[in-house]
């Protein structure tokens, strides 16, 4: 497309320039040749008119019978003044020769030879000025006979032989361009004058005259402006002509077409060169633009493949300064957002391993991981596990074991999420849950009790179904409240959130001591929730790991549901 966008305008411009240039050059050539032909014709006509004007002074007075010495002197003076005149013959009103003077022959006076029937005399008497056809002296030099009669018969006729070789000066001075020239032909289409005088001196040689006769015939047939013909070498020429009225001659001006239309040919060559140059430039430009486009497109394609494979750290480097660079920058910005989004999703996924989804979302939204950093705070720790699960797993099939655990964790997971608690760990059938860490909550003890009650109730419903399937399993819960060190523990690729302290051990011991359908708690929790749920004091009990006995309380989960 780019190639055509360059070549077509160049071609159209070149053709239009060539066409209009051809028309303009043809008009200029027509004008130039016509002016030169008419100018030469006017100068030759002036040459002949000058001769006839001089001859006219010799036929002003009538002749007498006596010799006229004055006329002889005038005739000799005219020979000196007009070098082209070779001889003069004066004939009186009766047609007899009275005087003859010549440059090459003997002069005669009063020969009284009768010349009344000769062509020059009869022609002059009928037309006043008479021109003969061109003749060649000794077959070489061209001559013209001119006869003029006076304004009345008694003054006689003067006949002059004119050497036309002197017209060569006029013709030789005409130059059309570098090689164009002019020549003169008479009525029978013989050369009268030519810049190469040797052609004129060949006389009536047909082979020599043929191209000149063809040129004259072509321009006379066209009768409008210049025409084209061929010269002696067969080359095309432009030809124009102008007539010389007196002797019925024709001045022909010619110029080779190769020279006449040289500017057009040069313009065409320039156009061809520009066309080739433009085509080459367009090809190179199209190739460069194609590479400029294909390379960034290749980088974009490669980048999308790598990013599609999960390499979000990859960036597309395009520095073209155009739309492709802006596209790459937008793409890189999008990938950066995708990387952040993936990092956030991975972060939330990790947080969800031990935080409720809403807590994980909160931590991510705040963007402050200090919530997960190690610190000491008041927490409620909840432990729970199944009673009789070890014996059950020993006799049950793996499919039955996994089915029970799946139902068990599914039920507890919803409850932990509901109360925004933090699941720190689970192993086999046991769970450890934190309330009030890492995100503080209102009334953590009461929330932990409600959590434990709902867990007990939900699992008891599952136990009913398990018993129908022949599984003898129970469920116990223990919880305790107190200060603990909470935070992330682990290594670079694996972190867990946990709590460390005696309250954790106490909750674990209470859970171990709890029977099926029982929720045991310590005095700290009981003291906070005693007015909001039914508690049964179980008295001091020896707890493993503690030197003194500790008061233990049982929470009635049936009555807690009514109170809630």
N, C-alpha and C positions, 0 to 999 in steps of 0.2 A: 504494500500500500504506500509506504514511504517512497519506494522507488518510482512508482507511477506518479505520485504527487510532485516529484521533481522533474521527471522526464517529460510528462505531458505538457506542463506549462512551457518548458524550454522548447519543445518541438513546436508547439503552437506559436510561440513568440518568434522562433526562427522562420517558420513558414510565412507568417504574416509579414515579418520584416523583409523576407525575400520577395514576396509578392508586391508589396507597396514600393519596395526599393526598385524592383524591376519596372513597375509602371513609371516611377519618377525618372529613372535612368533612361527609359525609352523616350519619355517626353523630352528630356534634356538632349538626348542624342538626336532626336528628330529636329529639335530647334537648332542645335549646333550645326548639323550637316546642312540643313536648309539655309542657314545664315551664310555658311561658307560658300555654298554653291551659288547663291544669289549674289554674294559679294564678288566672287570671281567672275561671274557672268557680267556684272555691272562694270568691273574693271576692264574686261576684254571688250565689252561693248564701248566703253569709253575710249579704249585704244583705237578701235575701228572708227568711232565717231571723230576722233581727233584727226585721223588720216583723211576721212571724207570731208571734214571741215577745211583742212588745208587744201585739198584738191578743188574745193568749190571756188577758191579765189582765182583759179586759172580759167574759169568759164563764166566770167562776169561781162566781158566786152565782145561785140561781134567781130568777126574776122573781116579783113580787107584783102585785096589781091596782092598787096605789098607784103614782103617778109616783115615779121613782127619781132624785132630784136628784144623788146621789153618782155614779151612772153617767154623767150628763151632764157633770159636772165632770171625771171621768176621761177621757171622750172628748175634751173640749176640750183637756185637758192633753196627750193623745196627739198631737193635731194639731200642737200647738206643738213637741213633742219629735221628731216624725218628719215632716220637710217633704215627703217623697215622698207621704204619704197626703193625698189631695185631699178625700175624704169618708168618713164612717163611718155605717153603718146597723146598728142593733141590733134583732134580731128575737127575740121570746120563744119559749118552748117550744111555743106553739100556732101559730107561724108568722106572728104579727102584728107589724107595725113598731111599736116603742115609742120609738125615738129616731133622729133623723137630724141629723148635723152636717156642714157643708161649708165649704170655703174659698171657693167660687165661688157657692154657692146659699144659699137661706134654710134655717135650721135648723127642724126640726119635732120636736115631742114628743107622744107619745101619739096619733099619727094612727090607730093600730090598723088600718092597711091590711094586707090579707092577702097575704103574700108566700111562703106555704108551698109554692107550686108553682113558684116561680122557680128557675132553674138554680143560682144561688149557694147557696140554702138547701138544696135537695135534694142538691147535690153535696157540701156540707160535712157534711150529716147522714150521707151514705154513706161518705165518705172522710176525714172530720174536717177536712182542709185541702183546699180546692179552688181551682184556678187557672183563670181564664178564658183565652180566646185574647186576643191583643193587639188592642186597638181604637184607633182614632185619633180624638181629639177634634177635631170639625170637620174631619176628614180630614187632620189634621196630626200633632199630638203623640200619641205612643203611651201607652196606658194599659193597666193590668192590674187585673183584679178578683180580690181574694183573699177567700175566705170561710173562717171557722173556727168549728167547733161546740164546745160545751163537752163535758165528760166525761160528762154525762148530759143527756137531752133537756130538762129543765126550765130549764137555764141559757141555752138559746137559741143563736143564731148571730150572729156579727158579720161584716159584709160591708164591705170597704174597697176604694176605688178608689185605685190607686197610679200616680203619674206616673213613667213609666220614663225620662223625660228625664234624671233624676238619675243613672242608670246610666252616662251618657256620661262622667262624671268617672272612673269605674273604667276604662272602655274607653280613654279618651284617654290614660291614664297608661301604657298598655302600648306599649312600643316594642321592636321586634325588629330589631336592627341599626340602620341609618340610616333606612330607609324602611318597614320592616315594621310591621304594626299588627294589631289584633284587632277583631272585630265579633261581634254576637250575633244569632242568628236563632231565631224561635219554631218551633213544630211545623209550621205551614203554609209555612215558609221565607220569612217576612217579616222585614225588619230590625227588631230591637229596639233595638240600640245600635250606633253607628259613630263613629269619630273625627270624621268629617265629618257633623255633625248634620243638614245640609241633605238628605243622602241618606235619613236616618230620617224626616224630616218630609215627604218625598214619599210616604210611606205605602206603598201596594201597587202602585206603578208597575212594571209588568212589565219594561220596558226597563232600569230601574235595578236591579231585583232579579236579573236573569238571570245575570250573572257570579258573584254571591254564592251564588245557588242552585246553580250548576254546581260551584263550589268545595266547598260543603257536600256535595253529592251524591257528588263524587269521593272525599272523605275518608271518608264513611260507607260507600261501596262497598268501599273498600280494606280498612278495618278493621285496618290495621297501619301504625303509624308515620305519616310524612308522605307526601303524594302531590303530584303536579304538576298544575296547572290553568292557566287563563288569566284575567287580570283584565279590567277594562272596556276597557283599551287594547289588549288582545290579547297582552300580554307574559306570558311564562311565570312562574309563581309556585309556591313551595313552600307547602303547606297542611297544617295539623294542627288537630285539633278535640278538644274535651272536652265532655261533656254536663253540663247542669244538671238534676238529677233532678226537682225539684218541678214546675216549669211545663213540663218537657220542652223546654227550650231547648238550643241548641248554641252554644258559644263557638268561633269559628273564628279561627285565627292564621295570617297569611300573610306571606311575604317574597319579594321578587323573586329568581328564580334567579340573575340576573346579579350580585346582591349576595351571595346566599347562597354561591355558588361563586366569588365574586370572588378569594379566595386561590388557588383552583385555576387560574382563568384567568390570574392574575398569574404563577403558577408555570409555566404553559404558555408564556406570553409570554417569561418569563425563559429557559426551556429553548430556545425557538426562537431567542432572541437569542444564547444561549450556543452553540447549534448553528451558527448562521450565523457567529458570531465564531470558533468553533473550526474550522469549515470554511475560513474565510478564513485563519486563522492556519496551519492545516495546509497549505493551498495555498501560502501564502508560504514556510512552512518547507520544504515539499517542493521548491519552486522554488529556494530558497536552497541546500538540501542538494544538489539536482541540479547547480546551478552549482558548488557546492563540490567535487562529485565529478567533473563532466565537465571542468572546467578543468584539474585535475591530471592526469586521464586523457589529455586532449589534449596536455598538456606531455610526459607519458610517451610517448605515441605519436610526437609530433614528435621527442623525444629519441632514441627507438629508431631512427627513420628516419635521423637525422643521424649517429648513431653507427654504424649499419649502412653508411652511406656512407663511413665511415672517419674521421669527425671526432671523434677520441678526446679532444680537448681540451674538447668540449662537456660542460656539466654541467646537470642538470635541477634547477631551483630551485623547490622546493615547500615552503611554510612553513605547513602546515595543522595541525601538531601531532598528527597521527593516523597511521593505518597507511599512508596514501598518502605522507606525508612520509618515514616509515621505509622504505617501498619505494623512494622516490626516492633516499634516502641510500644504501641498499644497492646500487641501480643505479649511482649515481655511484662507489661504492667498486669495484664490478665493472668499470666503465669505466676507472677509474684503474689497476686491475690489468691490464686489456686493453692500456691504453696502455703500461704498463711492459713487458708481455709482447711487444707489437709492437716497442717500442724495443729490447728485448733481442734479438728475432729479427733486426731490422735490423742491430743491432750485430754479432751473430754472423755474419750474412750478409756484412757488410763484412770481418770478421776472416777469414772463410773464403776470402776472395779471395786472401789471402797466407799464411794459417796453416792447418795441418792441423785438421780438425774438432775433434779432441780438445783441441788447443791453444786453439782459439777458445773452446770450452766452458769450459776452465780459466780463461782470461782473464775471460770473462763471469762465471763463478761467483765468482771472487775479487773481481770488481768493481774491480780496480785497473788503470787504464789506464797507470800509470807504467811497466809492462812495455814499452809501445809508445813511450814517450818516448825522445828521442834520447840515446844514451850510447855509450861505447866499451867493446868487449868482444872476446873471442877468438871467432872464428867460422870455420867451414869453408864456403867458397863453392864451389858445384858449378854448372858450365855444361855444357850439352849441346845439340847440334843435329844435323840430318841432313846427310849428305854428298851432293852432287849434287842437292839439292832445287831449287835455282834453275833448273838445266837441265830437271829433271823438270816443274816448274810451268810452264815456258815452252811445252812441247810437249803437256802433258796437258790434258784438258778441265777446266773448273772443278769439275765433279762428282767427277772422279777425284782432284783435288787436295784437295778438302774431305773426301772419304772417307778418304784416307791420313792427313790431319791429325787427323781425328776418332779413328781407331784409335790413332794415335800418342799423342795427349794422354790418351785414355782409359787406356791402359796405364801411362803415366808418372804420371798423377794418383793411381792406386791405390797406386803404390809410394811416392810422396811422402807420402801420408796414412799409409801403414803405418809409415814411419820418423819420423813427427812432424816432418817438415822444413817449412820455410817457403818457399812459392813466392812470390818477390818480383815476378817479371815473366816474361812470355813474349811473343815477337814472331816471327811467322811460324813457323819450325820450331825456334827457340831458346828455352831455358828457363834461368832463374837461380834457384837454390835455396840457402837458408841452413840450416845446421845449428848448433845452440847459440844461436839467437836467434829470437825474443825470449825463449823459455823455455830455460834451460840444460838440457843433457842430459849423461848420463854418457858418457865416451869419445866425444866428438863426431867425432874423426878416424876412428875405426873405424866409427862409424855412417855417416859420409859415404861411406867406402869401400864398405861393404855396400850402401848406397843406389845408388852408381854402378854396382857390379857387377850388381845386380838390374835396374837400368835397361838396362844393356847387353845382358843376357841376354834380357830381355823384348822389346826392340826388335829384336834379331837374329831372334827367332822371327817377328816381323812382316815383317822384310825377306825372309825365305824366301818368304812368301806373296806379297809385292809383286813379287818377281822372277818368280814364275810368271805374274804379270799383265803382265810386260814392263817393270817399273819398275826402273831401276838406281839404287838409293839406299843410302847407308851411314849409320853413326851413330858419333859420337865424343863423348867426355866428358873434361872437364878440371876439376880441383879443386885448391884451395890453402887453406892455413890460416894465419891471422894476425890481428892486431888490426884492427878496423874500427869505424867509427861507424855505428851502426844506429838506426833509428827511423822514425817516420811522416813522410812528406813529401807536400805537395800543398796543396789549398785547402779551403774550408769544405765543399763538397759532394763532394769527391773526394780521398781519401787513399790512399797506397800505403806499404807497409812495405819498406824497402830498406836496403842496406849501402853505405857509401862508404869507399874506401881502396885502397891499392895491392894488397891481397890480392884484391880484386874484379877489378882489371885483370889480375893474374897468372893467375887462374883462367880469365878470358875468353881470354887469349892461349894458354894450354895447351889449351883446348877447340878453338881455331882450328887449332892445330898437330896435334891428334889425328886420326889416320886412322880409316877404318872399322874397327870392332871393337877400338878402342884406347881405354884410359883412362890419361890422363897426370896426374901429380900432382907437387907441388913437394917439396922436401926436408923441409919441416916435417911434412907428412902422412906421408911415407915413414919418417921417423925414429920416429914414434909407432907405426906399424902394421907395421914391418919384421919383427917376430917373429910376426905373426898372418896374414900373407898373402904371396903370392909377388910380389916386385917385380923388375923388370928395370931396372938403372941405364942410362940412355941417355946419360949424360955431360952436360957443360955444353952449353947451347944458348943462342943469342942470342934474346932475347925482346924483341919490339917494345915500346919504352917504357922499357927498362932498359939502362943503359950496360954493365953487366957481364953476362957469360953466367951463367946459372943452371942448377944441376943439375936434371935432369928424370928422372922415374921412370915406368915403365909398369907397370900392375897387370894381372896375368893373371886375368881374370874367370872362366875355366874352372876354374882351380885354387882360386880363392877360394870357389867354390861347394862344392868338396869339403871345404875347410878349415872353412867355416861349418857 
